[in-house]
Amino acid sequence: MNANPTRRQFVKTVAGGLATLSFTDNMLADKSSKKPPNLLFVFPDQMRGQALGFMNEDPVITPNLDKFAVQSLVLTEAVSNYPVCSPFRAMLMTGRLPHANKVLSNCNSNSAPFGCELQESDRCWSDCLKDRGYSLGYIGKWHLDAPHKPYVKCENNRPNFAWNEWCPPNRRHGFDFWYSYGTYDYHFTPMYWATDSTRDKPIKIKQWGPEHEADLATKYIRNEGGRYRKPSKPFALVISMNPPHTPYHLVPKKYVDMYEGKTYKDLINRPNVNKEDDTPGGKLARKHIKNYFAMVTGVDDQFGRVLKALKEEGLEKNTIVVFTSDHGNCLGSHEHPTKNVHYEESMRVPFLVRWPGKIEPRRDDLLISTPDIYPTLLDLMGYAEDTPKQVDGVSRASIFLTGKGKRPTSQLYMWVPVGKPAWGRRGIRTHRYTLMISKTEGKSTEYTLHDNAGDPYQLKNIASEKPDVVKELTGELEKRLRKNNDPWLA
Ligand code: CA
């Protein structure tokens, strides 16, 4: 595979490619600039890496991301190592793997008795930036607090199962501007706790979540009335949108209308989805594919509005912009409804990073892992020495900036059943293969191996045909797990 097409080739492949910012011109102009960069980190929930128009995989409409891609480093093989909400979010914030950061599964009332939540004592990248004088804003879904009784009164907190929790100021890891919630999937009637909201007084909104959040992000970027951040200081702003997460029908009609005339036959192009029979996965895909893509288009539209504000404020050049997601979405592929499995649709996420004049726009197949994001961002921003020793991730800043540097040969995959850290699935993904090993109490260990080069839709398990590959990859997996004292090895 040609991992690094030239920039010209890349521009040519991008639909409606706009002129990019001139890399060398900006490089020269920026030499004297020593202002610390801002960071804008945008990550919708459950947006798979295939759902980017310019990648020519899903037939999805993403004009803003297509344009942004021409100006960005696009990591085509970025994954979520534990592809479900809270574990990804905790790895993102701490740079540590789940057994180290204690977020071994989603934060909810089921996992709460096991202490599953972001630790106040962990040092997040946002804590580091706060100590560097940054203004820090967090808008949208957080999902890193365990719900506690009496549960917050809201639709998805029921007496026997609760999801949503307020994040008190002492657990916000340096974010001084707060407009967030734990988990809450009502996209047309979202709820938030603002910086000074008390637990019993969330704000209820009647507007599509991503649009509302983009409105607020725009105000933050413009610093309207000087109310949002210190004008003399750099800022880091996170926007964590809930769509394209379920429920898929909660999407503005204007985005669905953009797919007018398209049938599920036009939209489902993955051969690992059952388009003929009434299997649960096949039915799910046919019912929701249009709305899922419409939501992605809506997220793209709102992301475009935020980028516009950044440009209008003259902040485009000195702001590192990252666009990614916490995990993907099978939506019927392999008969699987959503995520938390080793398949490409679940693990692969968008990863685009733009820093005009510093990061040359191109594609790269770097096998980046979620914990790498923390040290990479701090390194890019000039604070490599702030990354604590306990961080498991490795800075890939050199590869971002020059294309050169040590490259990982694999990415970890994990799933841990609630309260059973020694069980569940572990795996390893390389440029060529995905190996997944499943350990269930009382059952024999199961092996799944996919050749992602010869079988990109992972239709065949070739574990029994390729014992040598299984052995080699198991060795690599065990080496990684030993380093992190994963009790699964025992
Ligand atoms: Ca999620």
Boltz pocket constraint, residues with backbone or C-beta under 6 A from the ligand:
constraints:
  - pocket:
      binder: B
      contacts: [[A, 45], [A, 46], [A, 84], [A, 85], [A, 86], [A, 245], [A, 326], [A, 327]]
      max_distance: 6.0
